Amino acid sequence: MTTKKTKSEAPRKTKTLEHELEGGLSGAVAGAVFGAAAGPPGMAAGAIIGGVAGALVGGALDSGAAAAAARTSELDEAIGVTSGELGAPNLRHPPAKRGAYSVASVNGGVAEESDAAPAEGGIQPPSDRG
C-alpha cells in the first residue's frame, strides 16, 4: 500500500528529527558529565545511554506538541476562529421561558429588595448582626 506524502509532512519530519537530535546531544553531554565519576569508560557509557534517553524524550515531547497543535487547530476550526464565524451576530438563542430573563433584570439590577445601601460608593456601614 502506498501513501501520498503531503507538503507539510516533510518539514514536520525534519523538525521531529531536529528535536530528537537536540535531545540526544543534550542527553549525551549530561550522561558524559555524570559518567565522569567512573572515569573514561563511565563517560562513554553515560554519553551513549544519555544520548538514547535524550533522543527518546525529544521525540516524545515533539509528538506531544504536534498532537496539541493539531487539537488546537481542530478547536479553532470548530469555534470559528479560522473560518471567520467567531462572534457571528446571527446566532439563534432559545427564547425566555417566562418572559423575564433574570430576577435582577426585572428588579432593575437588584436581586432582592433591601434597606441596605448599594455596594458602589464609599465604605458601607457595619451591619447590626454581630
C-alpha positions as CSV (number, residue, x, y, z in Angstrom):
1,M,0.0,0.0,0.0
2,T,1.4,3.4,-0.9
3,T,0.6,6.6,0.9
4,K,0.8,10.1,-0.5
5,K,3.0,12.5,1.4
6,T,1.6,15.9,1.9
7,K,3.7,19.0,1.6
8,S,3.5,19.7,5.3
9,E,4.7,16.1,6.2
10,A,8.3,16.6,5.0
11,P,9.0,19.7,7.1
12,R,7.3,18.1,10.0
13,K,9.6,15.0,9.8
14,T,12.6,17.3,9.6
15,K,11.6,19.2,12.7
16,T,11.0,15.9,14.5
17,L,14.4,14.7,13.6
18,E,16.0,18.0,14.7
19,H,14.2,17.8,18.1
20,E,15.4,14.2,18.5
21,L,18.9,15.2,17.6
22,E,18.9,18.1,20.1
23,G,17.6,15.8,22.8
24,G,20.2,13.2,22.0
25,L,23.0,15.7,22.1
26,S,22.0,17.2,25.4
27,G,21.4,13.8,26.9
28,A,24.8,12.6,25.7
29,V,26.5,15.7,27.3
30,A,24.6,15.2,30.6
31,G,25.4,11.4,30.6
32,A,29.1,12.1,30.0
33,V,29.2,14.6,32.8
34,F,27.5,12.1,35.2
35,G,29.6,9.2,33.9
36,A,32.8,11.1,34.5
37,A,32.8,9.9,38.1
38,A,33.6,6.4,36.8
39,G,36.4,7.6,34.5
40,P,36.6,7.5,30.7
41,P,34.6,4.2,30.4
42,G,31.8,5.8,32.5
43,M,31.9,8.9,30.3
44,A,31.5,6.8,27.2
45,A,28.7,4.7,28.7
46,G,26.9,7.8,30.1
47,A,27.1,9.6,26.8
48,I,25.6,6.6,24.9
49,I,22.8,6.0,27.5
50,G,22.1,9.7,27.9
51,G,22.0,10.2,24.1
52,V,19.5,7.4,23.6
53,A,17.4,8.7,26.5
54,G,17.6,12.3,25.3
55,A,16.5,11.3,21.8
56,L,13.5,9.4,23.1
57,V,12.5,12.3,25.3
58,G,13.0,14.8,22.4
59,G,10.8,12.6,20.1
60,A,8.1,12.2,22.8
61,L,8.0,16.0,23.5
62,D,7.8,16.7,19.8
63,S,4.9,14.3,19.2
64,G,3.1,15.7,22.2
65,A,3.5,19.2,20.9
66,A,2.3,18.1,17.4
67,A,-0.8,16.5,18.9
68,A,-1.5,19.6,21.0
69,A,-1.2,21.8,17.9
70,A,-3.5,19.5,15.9
71,R,-6.1,19.6,18.7
72,T,-5.8,23.4,18.9
73,S,-6.3,23.7,15.2
74,E,-9.3,21.5,15.4
75,L,-10.9,23.5,18.2
76,D,-10.1,26.8,16.3
77,E,-12.0,25.5,13.3
78,A,-14.9,24.3,15.5
79,I,-15.4,27.6,17.3
80,G,-14.9,29.7,14.2
81,V,-11.5,31.3,14.8
82,T,-10.1,30.3,11.4
83,S,-13.3,30.2,9.4
84,G,-14.4,33.7,10.1
85,E,-17.6,32.9,12.1
86,L,-16.4,33.9,15.6
87,G,-18.8,36.3,17.2
88,A,-21.4,36.0,14.4
89,P,-24.4,38.2,15.1
90,N,-26.9,35.7,13.6
91,L,-26.8,33.2,16.4
92,R,-30.1,31.7,17.5
93,H,-30.6,31.8,21.2
94,P,-33.5,30.0,22.8
95,P,-36.4,32.3,23.9
96,A,-37.0,33.0,27.6
97,K,-39.5,30.6,29.1
98,R,-41.3,33.1,31.3
99,G,-40.7,36.3,29.5
100,A,-38.2,37.5,32.1
101,Y,-34.5,36.9,31.6
102,S,-33.4,37.1,35.2
103,V,-34.6,38.4,38.6
104,A,-32.0,41.1,38.5
105,S,-33.2,42.4,35.2
106,V,-36.8,42.5,36.3
107,N,-36.0,44.4,39.6
108,G,-33.7,47.0,38.0
109,G,-30.5,45.1,38.7
110,V,-31.2,44.2,42.3
111,A,-32.0,40.6,43.0
112,E,-33.9,41.2,46.3
113,E,-35.3,44.2,48.0
114,S,-33.2,45.5,50.9
115,D,-32.8,48.7,53.0
116,A,-29.0,48.5,52.7
117,A,-27.2,51.0,50.6
118,P,-25.9,49.7,47.3
119,A,-22.3,48.4,47.2
120,E,-20.9,51.1,45.0
121,G,-19.6,54.2,46.5
122,G,-17.9,54.7,49.9
123,I,-17.4,52.3,52.8
124,Q,-20.6,50.5,53.9
125,P,-21.8,50.9,57.5
126,P,-21.3,47.8,59.7
127,S,-24.4,45.6,60.0
128,D,-26.3,45.1,63.2
129,R,-25.7,41.4,63.1
130,G,-22.8,40.7,65.3
